[in-house]
Amino acid sequence: MSTGTKRRARTATINLTVIVALIVALTGCGGGSTDTPGGADISSGSRHLNLVAYATPKIGYDLVIPAFRATPEGRDIGFSQSYGASGDQSRKVARGLPADVVNFSVEPDVTRLVKAGVVDADWQTQAPNGSVPFGSVVALVVRKGNPKNIRTWDDLLRPGIEVVSPNPGSSGSAKWNLLAPYAAKSDGGKNPQAGLDYLSTLVRDHIKILPKSGREATSAFHQGQGDVLISYENEAIMLERKNSEATPAEQIEYVLPSTTFKIENPVAVVNTSADKKAAHSFVDFLYSPRGQELWAQAGFRPVEPAAVAKTAHLFPGRIDTLWTVDDLGGWKTVDAELFGNDGAISKIYAQEAGR
């Protein structure tokens, strides 16, 4: 079989697999919205907020929104929610999807809305901590018992290991997933070619499917695809908590590489909101002691120092080196040099994945 034929066959297989993963995600815990998380009505009220977010934090908002509605500030505020791949959600809001509060996986997806005139240029100063109320770290999710003994980034390149990670063209979580080994192998960007060489091999030889979002990637892995899922720690925690309900083949555990990457997921108020006061009150609640505690309970790492100390026992894994996007020059540099149409990682996907 010629190289071109192999690539076309591989792409067809990938496309079919992604469609299956998408169906699983949409019928299970994927994108979309719900007015009754955990049976609690969150849509009713004389005031209303539209939350548009990337797929992963839905499990956190299912706790946070009812708690906010129980406060004096949140009383009588109803919510509509939309969840999906971060880049796709950002583009929808830029095109006019109604939104009052947005929560995306990466800063450039908010920057797109600044350029569209939908979010204020000073959005990062409108809330504490650069408008990042919670985060996570990049983890490796494996089958229960870790049968392939996957513990390091080098282990992902062993012959025969299949890796699941979403498409960086649509998914913010994919960008974090790829920045972790890139930073580890490039020593925080000091040797960029070493990081890119690693990713070329990873994409060419080990990533076989490209789900659109982190949640779709999780669904695909949970359905039995791949040996390891590169993901957020909070996704790994969510899956591990479901082990008691899962079949033996579906049960998982997760590994934190000794060198990994800090994930920061920004929130912003949309300047076209019809109720900016309610929107800002909701964002403020995300940083409150109760809000921070609920994010931690959902598996996300809080950012307020008191909450970090109080919930440290929920995140016991040891990390020796935790790189950040600032170590690589900030999102403006990272997005221009590594992602986007002309970014080095985007070119790797175009060349090595054939898609």
N, C-alpha and C positions, 0 to 999 in steps of 0.2 A: 504494500500500500504506500502511495506517495505521501510526502510530508503534507502537501495541501489537502489530500483526502483525509489523512489522519486528523488534521486540524479541524476540517469541516465536521467529521464524525464526532470529534470530542466536543465541539461547540454545540452540536445538536443534542448530545447527551446532557451537556450542561444546561441548555435551555429547558429541556424536559424536566430535569431535576429541580431547577429553580421554580418552574411552574408548580410542581408538586409541593415544594416547600412553601410557596406563596399560599396555596390552597390550605395547607395545614395551618399556616400562621393566621390567615383570615378567619378560619373556622374555629381556631383555638384561642390563643392569647395574643394575636397579632394586632395590626392596625385597626382603626375604627374608634368607636366611642361607646360609652355606656352611661346611662343616667342613674343606675342603681348598683354601684360597686358594693359588694358584700351585702346586697339587699337594702342599702340605705339610699333613699331618694336624694339626689343632689341637684336636680334640675329646677325644682320649684323655687319661686321667690319673686319679689317685686322688682328686683334688680338682677342683672344677668352678666356673666362673664364667659367669653369663649377662650378656652385654653387650647393652643395648638402646640404640640410637642413631638419630639422624636419618640420612637416606640418604647424604648426600654423603661422609662420611669413611671409607666402607668401603674405598676404595682405600688409605687410610693404615693402617687396621687390618690389612689384608692383609699389610702389611710389619711392623707393630709387634707383633702378637700372636706370630708365630713367633719374632721376636727376643726377646721377653720370655720365652717358653718355653725359650729357650736359656740363660737366666740361672739361677743357683742358686735365686733366689727364685721363678722361674716354672716351674721343672722340675716335671713331673707335675701341672700345672694345665691342665685341658681347658677349652675355651670353646664356648659356644653363642652365636650372634649373631642379632639381629633388627634390621633397618633399615627405615626408612619415613619418612613426613612427620613432622617434629618434634612438632607439636601432637598428631597422632594417636598417636604413640608414647608421649608423656607421659600422655595420657588412658588408654591401655591399662595402663600401669604403675600409675596411680592406681586402676584398677579391679581390679588383682591380677595382671597379667602378671608372671611370675617375672623378677626382675632383681637383679643384684648391683652393677653399675656402669651408670650412664646417661650418655649424651652427647647433649645436645640443641643445637639451633641457637641458641636464645635463653634468657636467664635466666628469663623467666616460665614456661617449660615445666618448669624445676626447681622454681620457687616453687610451682607446682601440687602437686608431690609433698610439699613441706614442709607445705602446708595439709592434705594427705591423711594426714600422719603417716608418710610412707614415707621421707623424707629429713630429716636433722637440720637444725634451724634455723641451725646454725653451719657448714653445708656449705662455705661460701666460705672458711673459715679452715682447713679440713682438708687443703688442698694449697696449693702456692705460687700466686702470681699470681691470687688470687681464684678458684682452681680452673678456670682457663682455660689449658690446656696448648698450644693452637695456635689459629691464626685465619687470617684472610684479609682481602681488601679487595673492594669491589664493582667489578666490571669490566663492560665491554660486549663481548660476543662477536659477531663479524660473519663474513660469508662471506670466504673467501680472496681477498685483493686489495682487500677493503673496497669493493665496487662502489658502495655508496650513500654512501661517504665520511662515515661516522658516527664522530665524534670527541668530541662534547660532549653534555651533557644536552639542550641546545636542539635538536640534530639529531634526537632521537627524536620531536620534535613536527612535523617536516616532513611535508607532505601525502603520504599514501600509505605512510609507513613503518609496518610492522607489528612490534610488540614482543612478545616472549615473556617472561613472568615468572609464577611460580606464584601460587596463591591464598593470600593472607595469613590466611585463615580456618583453613587446615590446615598451612601451611608457614612455618617460622621463616625460611628463606632469603628468602621473599617480603618479610618485614618489613625485613630488612637492605636488600634491593633497593630498596624504596620510601623508606627513610630516607635513602639516599644522595642522590637528587635533591631530596628534601624539605629536607635540611640545606643542600644547595648553593643552592637557590632562596630559602630562608628566612634565609640567613646564620646558620646554626647555631641556628635557632629564634627569632631576633630578630624576624623578620617571618613568623609562621606562616601567614598568609593567602596570601602569595606562594607558599609551598611547597605548600599545599593546592590553589591554583588550577592550579599546574603538574600535580599528580597527577590532578586532575579531567579535564583535557584528555588526559593520557596514557591514563588508564583508558577514557575515553569513546571516544576516536577511534583509539587505537593498539594497545591490548591486546585481542586477539581470542579467546584461549584461556586457560584457567586450570588448568594442571596442578596436582596436589595437592602435589608436592614439587619441590625444586630438581633432583633427579635426573630426575624425569619431564619437567620443563621442558627440561633438557638433551637428553633423548632426542627430544622433539618437535622441537626446533630442529635436531638432527643429522639428523632425517628430512626436513628441508626446509621446516619451517613457520617463517614470520616472516623479517624482515630483520635483526633484532638480538635477542640474548638478554641480559637483565640477569642477572648471575650472580656467583658467587664467582670470584675470580681462580684458585683451585685447580681449579675445574671447567673454566675456559678453558684452563689448562695441560694438563689431562688430554686435552681434545679436540684441542688443537694437537699433542700427542704422537702422536695417532692419525692425523694427516694422511697419513702414508706408507701406511697401510692403507685409507684412505678414497678414494671416488670423487672426482673434481674438484668435483662439486656438494656433497659432504659436508665438504670441507676448510674449515678456519676459521682465523681469527687473532683477536686480542683487543686492545682498547684500554683503557687506564686513563685515565678522565677526570682532568683536572688537579685537580678537586675531587671527592673521593669519601669513602667511609665505611669505618671500621675494623670488621671482623667479629670477634666474640669468642664462641667456642662452648664453653659450660661442661660440666664433667664432675663427677659426684657419686657417692659410694658410697651405696647404698640401705641403710637401717638394719635392714631385715629380712633382710639377707644372711646365709646360713648360714656364710660364711667371710669375715668382714670383714678378717681379716689378709691374705688373698690379694687381696681387692679393693683394699685400700689399697696393697699392694705393686705391683699392676698400675698404679694411678693414679700412684704415685711414678715408675714406669718411663717414663711419658709425658714427664716432665720431665728425665729423665736425658740426658746428652750423646748417647747412642745413640738414644734415643727421639726427641729433638728433631731429630737429623739425618735420621731416617727420615721424620718429618712433612714436613720440608723437601723431601726427595726426592720425596714424593708430591704436592708442590705447595702445601702449607700453610705459612704463615709461623710459624716457631717463636717462642717468647716469652722463653726464657732468653738473656740478653745475649751470652754467648759464642757460642751457636748462631746468633743473629741476625747477628752479625758474620761468622761463618764461612760462612754460606749466603747472604749478601747478593747474590752474583753470580747466584743463581737467580731473583731478583726484580728485574730491571733497570728496570722502568718508573718514570717520574718522576711523583711526586705532589706538588703544591704545597700543597694543603690536605687534611688527613685528619681529618674530623669523627669524633667518638665518641658513643656513646649517653649518656655522662656530660655531654657538651656540651648535650644536649637535656633534661637533668634526671634521667637515670637511667631504668632500665627501669620502675620503679613509676610514674613520671610518664608516660613514653612510652606504656606499654601502656594506661593509663587514658585518656589524652587522644587517642591516635591509633588504637589498635586496640581489641579487645574489642567488645562489643555496642554500646556508645555512643561509640566512638572516631571521630574525624573521618575517618580514612582508611577505616575500615569502612563508614561512611555513604556515602563516595564510591563504594565498590564496590557497595553496595546500590542506589544511585541511578543511577550512570552505567553500570555494567556490566549492570544488570538481572538480577543473579543473586546 
